[in-house]
Amino acid sequence: MSKLLVIGEARDGELRNVTFEAVAAAKKIDTDAEVVGVLCGGDDLNGPAQEVIYYGADRVVTVKHNLLEAYTSEGYSQAVLAVIDDEAPDGVIMGHTAIGKDLTPKLAAKLETGLISDATDIEHDGDKAVFIRPIYSGKAFEKKVISSGLTFATIRPNNIPALDRDDSRTGEVTAKDVDVKDIHTVIKDVIRKASEGVDLSEANVIIAGGRGVKSADGFKPLYELADVLGGAVGASRGACDAEYCDYSLQIGQTGKVVTPDLYIAVGISGAIQHLAGMSNSKVIVAINKDPEANIFNVADYGIVGDIFEVIPKLTEEFKQV
Ligand code: FAD
């Protein structure tokens, strides 16, 4: 039986959904694996640890230290390395998030081992787990297998569904003391630029605005539609460059990569760099007044029309549902 560590991630005391997806990924790699959650933070971690167990982990190791209150790669790598040292796992999995992208290469390099990043699915070839990962901005997929030794893997949020929550599950929660020290980075404050609400990279529904939205005020109807659908608002770089919204909303090659169930592209032409961030969404709806716009080539449903007429109508219709 293999042992797989899942490094959890919390935001404002709440575990991010990708933590549960990483547990499901571990089970997909090896259904018989012992899955051990790892949670680091500055507060009591027992509640979140129980959640990780409810979603399929067998047990959880927590590392609480005041220097782990906010994420720093120095602090978290000390904590996680200490747990890896104790547990000697066969693999370490975490979300392909800003933190996952920062932490896992550092740990893999330190331990002189491999990293498979940004996996969107896991299949099997005999008894070997095969990691599927998009390459060339999502135009092709590559399959990777682990030949030997400890390997790190990150999974793209919103692709591998979490297991059903089962609050009858039980598992041991162990607190590990780690002498976190020599942190050169001090996080004094966290200033959120993105709007509060649903996190863009984990949203099931995204309403993304482009230059066709025409102004910061033009984004307001998109927020109203997002509220009705329980979704998040994103943007093209065109809209960000025009200062209609913050760059934290940018989706694409140089922005966030998203795979929601529903992506509504509003006044976005569909440049290749934008498609790189959203073309793997499950259902794509494009609204554009130009019937020749490239976005229609990747859309499942297209509405040729003026967004300022179409969006309020959609919002009214969805309110009736
Ligand atoms: P436009 O191309 O100007 O399209 C606006 C669309 O709105 C048009 O199709 C128009 O028909 C439609 N429209 C206008 N008014 C209305 C209306 N009233 N009703 C309906 N439709 C309307 N772009 C990204 O998005 N993400 C990235 O990560 C990214 N990375 C890049 C990296 C590099 C190295 C480079 C060179 C470019 C990158 N870009 C990126 C920029 C990209 O090439 C495009 O310039 C950008 O995506 C265009 O944004 P847009 O579709 O909003 O604007």
Residues whose N, C-alpha, C, O or C-beta is under 5 A from the ligand:
A	BS01	FAD	G210 R211 G212 A235 S236 R237 G238 A239 I251 G252 Q253 T254 G255 G267 I268 S269 G270 A271 Q273 H274 I287 N288 K289 D290 A293 G305 D306 I307
